[in-house]
Amino acid sequence: MNTDDGKGCHTKVSPLTEKGRQQAQKIFKILKKEKFNLFVVSEYQRTKETAEPFTRHYSGKIPVKVWPVHEFTVHSEDKYLNLTSRDRQALANRYWQGSDPDHCDGQGAESYRNLMERIDFVIKKIKKERFEKILIFTHGNFIRQVIWRILYPDVKIDEKTMESGGLFGWGMDVQNTALVKILKYNNKLYIGDIDDKHLEKI
């Protein structure tokens, strides 16, 4: 999801840009004929804005739930309020290079181990959910690590696996509003198509 940049706005409350709103409308046009049973958003403002065309159109017909699928935030809240995106990216690079799964930058931040625990929780919810077709509105770093975890569900989280997950995330190109299909079969999850062809027309 495209969001406004600059100082003074934490990622939790940052809104969509105009381009992000256009992408949300495009996704709605592509998927509005699909027979979803459930919409899932994170607690962050921009996923709710991305989902808004769906939740407005299907109001009262398809339930909407908030799951802990919010973005992985490596910086404390004060850094988001006082640094530019370029400054934050430099700090993020140092965070990943440190490969400490238990490091937490402060209030509003999250350790890699906590992220993986959250992802494991979400994966269990998907497996147990009675609805067959769920549309989840989430975030780039989060979905990259979800993909990694589905591919490597049993690995222990330590320095080496954090490094592996970080490298995987850097190499996995998932654009804003790309469609990542996750399939459930015999209580296991599998990664299907990653579709971003629609973004070429925006």
C-alpha positions in Angstrom: 0.0 0.0 0.0 1.3 3.4 -0.9 1.5 5.8 2.0 2.4 9.4 2.5 6.0 9.9 3.5 7.9 12.3 5.8 8.3 13.1 9.4 5.5 13.3 12.0 3.4 10.3 11.1 3.7 6.8 12.6 3.2 3.9 10.2 0.1 2.8 12.2 -1.8 5.9 11.3 -0.2 6.9 7.9 -2.9 7.1 5.2 -2.9 6.0 1.6 -1.5 8.2 -1.1 -3.7 9.1 -4.1 -1.8 6.3 -5.9 -2.7 3.9 -3.1 -6.4 4.8 -3.4 -6.2 4.2 -7.1 -4.7 0.8 -6.5 -7.4 -0.1 -4.0 -10.1 0.7 -6.6 -8.3 -1.3 -9.2 -8.1 -4.3 -6.8 -11.8 -4.0 -6.1 -12.7 -4.0 -9.8 -10.6 -7.1 -10.3 -11.9 -9.1 -7.3 -15.5 -7.8 -6.8 -17.0 -10.9 -8.5 -15.1 -13.3 -6.3 -17.2 -15.0 -3.7 -15.3 -14.2 -0.5 -16.6 -15.3 2.9 -14.5 -13.0 5.0 -12.5 -9.8 4.9 -9.5 -9.4 7.2 -7.7 -6.1 7.9 -5.0 -5.1 10.2 -5.3 -2.4 12.9 -3.4 0.0 10.7 -5.3 2.8 8.9 -4.0 2.1 5.4 -5.3 -1.5 5.3 -8.7 -0.3 6.3 -8.6 2.3 3.5 -7.5 -0.3 1.0 -10.3 -2.6 2.0 -12.9 0.2 2.1 -14.2 -0.3 -1.5 -15.0 -3.9 -0.5 -16.3 -3.3 3.0 -18.6 -0.5 1.7 -19.9 -2.5 -1.3 -20.5 -5.7 0.8 -21.6 -3.9 4.0 -23.7 -6.3 6.1 -23.2 -9.2 3.7 -19.6 -10.2 4.4 -18.0 -10.0 7.9 -14.9 -7.9 8.5 -12.4 -9.0 11.2 -9.3 -7.3 12.5 -6.4 -9.8 12.8 -2.8 -9.1 13.9 -1.6 -8.8 10.3 -0.1 -5.3 10.8 3.3 -4.3 9.5 6.5 -5.5 11.0 7.9 -2.3 12.7 11.6 -2.4 13.7 11.7 1.3 14.8 10.4 2.8 18.0 7.6 5.4 17.7 9.9 8.3 18.4 12.1 7.4 15.4 9.1 7.4 13.1 8.1 10.8 14.4 11.5 12.4 13.9 13.2 10.6 10.9 12.6 10.6 7.2 12.0 7.4 5.3 15.6 7.4 4.1 16.8 7.7 7.7 14.5 4.9 8.8 15.7 2.7 6.0 19.3 3.1 7.1 18.3 2.1 10.6 16.4 -0.9 9.2 19.4 -2.0 7.3 21.5 -2.0 10.5 18.7 -3.8 12.3 18.8 -6.7 9.8 22.6 -6.8 9.7 22.6 -7.2 13.5 20.7 -10.6 13.2 19.4 -10.4 16.8 16.0 -12.0 16.9 15.3 -10.7 20.4 16.3 -7.1 19.8 13.4 -4.6 20.2 14.0 -0.9 19.5 11.5 0.4 22.0 7.9 1.4 22.3 5.9 0.6 19.2 8.6 -1.7 17.8 8.7 -5.4 17.6 11.5 -8.1 17.8 11.8 -10.6 15.0 10.9 -13.4 17.3 7.7 -11.6 18.3 7.0 -11.2 14.6 7.4 -14.9 14.0 5.2 -15.7 16.9 2.5 -13.4 15.5 2.8 -15.0 12.1 2.5 -18.5 13.6 -0.6 -17.3 15.3 -2.1 -15.9 12.1 -1.2 -19.1 10.2 -3.1 -21.2 12.8 -6.1 -18.9 12.5 -6.1 -19.4 8.7 -6.0 -23.1 9.2 -8.8 -23.1 11.8 -11.0 -20.5 10.0 -14.3 -22.1 8.9 -14.6 -19.7 5.9 -13.3 -21.1 2.7 -12.3 -17.9 0.9 -10.7 -15.1 2.8 -9.4 -11.8 1.5 -6.7 -10.4 3.8 -5.4 -6.9 3.6 -1.9 -6.7 5.0 1.5 -5.2 4.5 4.6 -5.8 2.5 7.2 -6.8 5.1 4.6 -8.9 6.9 3.5 -10.9 3.9 7.1 -11.5 2.8 7.8 -13.1 6.1 4.5 -15.0 6.1 5.6 -16.5 2.7 9.0 -17.4 4.2 7.3 -19.0 7.3 5.0 -21.1 5.1 7.9 -22.4 3.2 9.9 -23.1 6.3 7.3 -23.8 9.0 9.4 -25.8 11.4 12.7 -24.0 11.6 13.8 -22.6 15.0 14.1 -18.8 15.2 17.7 -17.8 15.9 20.3 -15.6 14.4 20.8 -17.7 11.3 17.1 -18.1 10.5 16.6 -14.3 11.0 19.3 -13.7 8.5 17.7 -16.1 6.1 14.3 -14.5 6.6 15.7 -11.1 6.1 17.5 -12.0 2.9 14.4 -13.7 1.6 12.4 -10.6 2.4 14.8 -8.3 0.5 14.8 -10.6 -2.5 11.0 -11.3 -2.6 9.4 -8.6 -4.8 5.8 -8.1 -3.6 4.5 -4.8 -4.9 1.8 -2.7 -3.1 -1.6 -4.3 -3.7 0.0 -7.4 -5.3 -2.3 -10.4 -4.9 -0.6 -13.3 -3.0 -2.7 -16.5 -3.1 -2.3 -18.9 -0.2 -3.9 -22.3 -0.6 -5.1 -24.6 2.3 -5.1 -28.3 1.8 -5.1 -31.1 4.5 -4.4 -28.5 7.2 -1.3 -27.3 5.4 -0.7 -23.9 3.6 0.9 -23.6 0.2 2.0 -20.5 -1.7 0.1 -20.0 -5.0 0.4 -17.2 -7.5 1.8 -13.8 -6.8 0.0 -11.5 -9.3 0.9 -7.8 -9.8 0.1 -7.5 -13.6 -2.7 -5.0 -12.8 -0.2 -2.6 -11.3 1.2 -1.9 -14.8 -1.9 0.0 -15.7 -1.8 2.4 -12.8 
